Amino acid sequence: MLSISRIGAYSVVALIAGAALTLGIGSATFLSLLTQATVYAIFALGLGLLLRQNGMASFGHALFFGTAGYIVAILLQLKAVPAEAAMVLAVLGLTLFAFVLGLVIVRVPGIAFGMLTLAVGQMFYLSASSSRGLTGGADGMNIDWPNTLFGFSTSTMLRPANMFLICWVVLIVCVAGLALVLRGRFGAITEAVRDNEERARFIGIRTLLPRAALFALSAGITSVAGVLSALNTGFVSPESLHWSVSGVALMMVVVGGYKALWGPALGAVVYFLAKDILGDYANHWMAIFGIALITVIVFSPTGIAGALERLVKGKKAATAVKVVAGH
C-alpha cells in the first residue's frame, strides 16, 4: 500500500513527464493520438477499477462514456446551463444513475452481471440511434462549445498540445484520487467483499452499498472520459455507446493489467500506439493485436503492469542479495 507522500511524489513526477512530452513532441498528429489514448486511459481506468475491486467485468461501460457527451451536447443545444455546469452535471448525473442502477445489477454474480450491463448499454445505444429529433440519430450531434471554458479561450484549449496536457492532468488526478480512496476503509471493504462476500457479511459488512458505490465511482470516471472526448472531438454519435467500445476498453484493461491501478491506463496507451504503428504496415492489425492479447493472457495474466512490477521486484531482490554478499 502506497503512502500518501509516495502517491504525491509519483503524481508530481507523472505531471512533469506529461509536460515534458508536450514540449518535446512537435507533431500535432502524434499529440492528437496521445490525447485520444489518454482519454481512453481514463475510460479504461474506470473499467479496470470495477474489475480490480469488485471482480466484475462490465460490457456496457460505453453507456457512461457516450451518454456523458450526449448530455453535454443536448444541454448546450437547449442553452439550459453554461457549458461548465453541463460538464459537471453530466458526470454527477451519470454517477448517481450508476449508483441506482448498481443497487440492482451488482446483486447478480459473474457472467450474468456482464450480460446485464451489455443489455442496458445496448438499450441506450438503440435509443440514441432512433431518437433523431433529440440526438441526431445515427448521424450524431455536433457540440456547440462556447468561446470560453472555465475562463480560458476554447480555441486555445483545443490546440493539440494543450488538449493533451489537460487530459493528462485529469488522468493523473483520477489515478492519485483513486489511490487515496482505495488505501482507506472503502478500499479494504470492497476488497473483502470481492474476495469472499459471504464471509464479509458474516463479520457485519453490508455488501450491497459498497459494491453499488464502487460501480458508481467506476461509471463516474468513465463519464469524465466521455466529457473529455466530447470536448476533444466536438462531436458525439451512437457509436460511442456501442458495446464494441466497451470491448476495446476491456482489452486495454487486460493488456495493461488490472491488478495495478495504473495498468489499464498503460494498456490504453499501448493499444493506441500499436494501432498507429501496426496500422501503417498491416490492414488486419487487430489480428496482430489479438495474438499479442492472447500472449499476455497466457504468459502474464496480470498484464504488462504486472510483468513490469515483477521485473522491478526481481532487480531489487538481486541488488539486495549482492549487497548482503558484499558484506
Buried (B, 14 or more C-beta within 10 A) or exposed (E): EBEEEEBBEBBEEBBEEBEEBBEEBEEEEBBBBBBBBBBBBBBBBBBBBBBBBBBBBBBBBBBBBBBBBBBBBBBBBEEEBBBEEBBBBBBEBBBEBBBEBBBEBBBBEEEEBBBBBBEBBBEBBEBBBEEEEBBBBEEBBEBEBEEBBEEEEBEEBBEBBBBBBBBBBBBBBBBBBBBBBBBEEBBEBBBBBBEEBEEBEEEEBEBBBBBBBBBBBBBBBBBBBBBBBBBBBBBBBBBBBBBEBBBBBBBBBBBBBBBBBBBBBBBBBBBBBBBBEBBEEEEEBBEBBEEBBEEBEEEBEBBBBBBBBEEEEEEEEEEEEEEEEEE
